Amino acid sequence: MNSTMMDSPLTITALLRRGARVFAGSEVITCEGEASRHARFGDVAERTQRLAAALQALGVKQDDRVGTLSWNHQEHLEAYFAVPCMGAVLHTLNLRLPPHQLAQIINHAGDRVIIVDDSLVPLLAAVKPHLRTVEHVVVVGAGDASALAASPSFDWPDIDERSTAAMCYTTGTTGDPKGVAYSHRAVYLHCFAIWGAFRIDDTERILTIVPMFHVNAWGIPYAAWMVGADLLMPSRFLQPQVLCNFIQSERPTFTGGVPTILGGVLQYVLANGSDISSLKRAVCGGSAVPASLITAYRDKLGIECIQAWGMTETSPIGTIALPPKGTPADREMDYRSTTGRSVPGVELRIIDEDGSEVPADGESVGEIEVRGPWITASYYNAEAPEKFHDGWLRTGDVGHIDAKGFVQITDRSKDVIKSGGEWISSVELETLLLGHPAVADAAVIGVPDEKWQERPLAAVVLKEGATATPDELRSFLGSKVARWWLPERWAFVDELPKTSVGKQDKKLMRALYAEGKYPVVELAAAPR
Ligand code: AMP
């Protein structure tokens, strides 16, 4: 039987119309260093039409890819709407990628036009000779171009909700970068997931620290627009000091960022006493969030720091870690420090090496698989059958799940440490080490060992002026994990290699270790 419901398409155009009509007075605020630039949603919507008209005049048609090489700011938001709503595909480019990878991605996606910040022109110029499909470059800068501007009216076409709205490539730490093509429908439904999971509305002022080139800034710009929350964009001013000044003057209530950035803000505020008291909540994810960061945000800043998990392939929201009902205050961290429960719309299961589901006992470990309307079902023009299993996405994350549905990631499958046939969680050792007052950064990798096949090596960056010995750090871990997890091998280093989105680059670390580049101190083995 056919239903009698309207078949309204789930498109970004519908989101654009809503924000422009219902919340014309909400604001987009872009940081410009010392000052900020304010624009109302109504004006942003009008400029979005002008941009679409200008792109059309350049010959951009349905399905054409338009790349953006930009920081988080108002003009990038305008491209976020103009490109998908005219039926073309927004391809956000990661400005931290090495030039050869940037060229590879632009060529693979077949971008016809690239919108670039004037501050990033040198980066684009370095890759331009290698680009095969780009016909036009649009430079976004401070100059007033209104005299040349295209007409402010543009008739948004009807769009099939299953057509591609946007693309983002994975970072390619474990192989070539692969393209994920988000449909209008996926972006639309994901907005509702963000709305529900983050509980945001038009009383919020949302600071988007997550770059707009990384998984659509977690979908926050679209969701904020949909609910009329003011959007605060830091542009290229991501250093803790300028960011804190921006927070102090523009008073956001909500933000989202990776642990490194939120950790930097925390250190800066503790050392310099910035007033960031307007912030009430900060969602944190992208890598495991140390419990010490969550408690420091709560106790020292009065901010609720909420862990979430996701991937480029999952749009990205997959889980959120909020305590279940009835949790006493002193047990909240038992849940907040986990990877969380799946959000409505996302199904999640954990599969062992034989391909069967592990019991939800909070112990049995396997690979996390997910499925849902905003989870990718394939990669753009790339075969990757190993990433899928019976209609589920294999996340490459390894962990366990408990009876209440709380997941704990213990490792990336490529980074697991198997010692004497048993798993050691590098993520758990790292997050514990980050709780030590002298430790600024820490990474644990598996290294070959004659007796146990593999043992953990802890590479540690100490805070400026702080001291700690391997013995001290090992005793610090001592009471918190099984004795046989305790690393014998320790290396103190100045910095740890990071990927283009700021995650530990363990592949490179293992290579550096194999080349003897780490100054390793070896302690006597702790008894098993
Ligand atoms: P990306 O596609 O670059 O966003 O990376 C996705 C990966 O980041 C996931 O597969 C996880 O390995 C990692 N990740 C994201 N959020 C978390 C989290 N809360 N805890 C642990 N790992 C995370």
Boltz pocket constraint, residues with backbone or C-beta under 6 A from the ligand:
constraints:
  - pocket:
      binder: B
      contacts: [[A, 170], [A, 171], [A, 215], [A, 284], [A, 285], [A, 286], [A, 287], [A, 288], [A, 289], [A, 307], [A, 308], [A, 309], [A, 310], [A, 311], [A, 312], [A, 313], [A, 316], [A, 338], [A, 339], [A, 395], [A, 396], [A, 397], [A, 409], [A, 411], [A, 412], [A, 501]]
      max_distance: 6.0
